[in-house]
């Protein structure tokens, strides 16, 4: 399982990268895309959406199933990746390069409280 050490994770299989400008970049993990299989559709949140932590933010659909993508922390959506909406298979090719959306967290400390790579790997094995 590919779990980069420089990212934070949620139990619901989102990855989070803290950016220098105070925003975070969010995507689904390699484990999640592997479980889903070939992605065929991604519905992204709108820029300006204000999300609560663990609120449904996006939907990814594969040939097997649809899955919700949750906001890892509370905050406001600042950008979405239209490239993955146009070509969902990019997530299957590299889940960590094909981010879904960016947010400005309401509280930056909430990001630090997310799972590190070791904790995510342990939780995914349960």
Secondary structure, DSSP 8 states (H G I E B T S, - for coil): ----TTSEE-TTSEEEEE-TTSEEEEEE-HHHHHHH-SEEEEE---TT-EE-TT-EEEEEEESS-EEEEE-SSSEEEEEE-HHHHH-THHHHH-TTTS--EEEEES-HHHHHTSB-HHHHHHHHT-
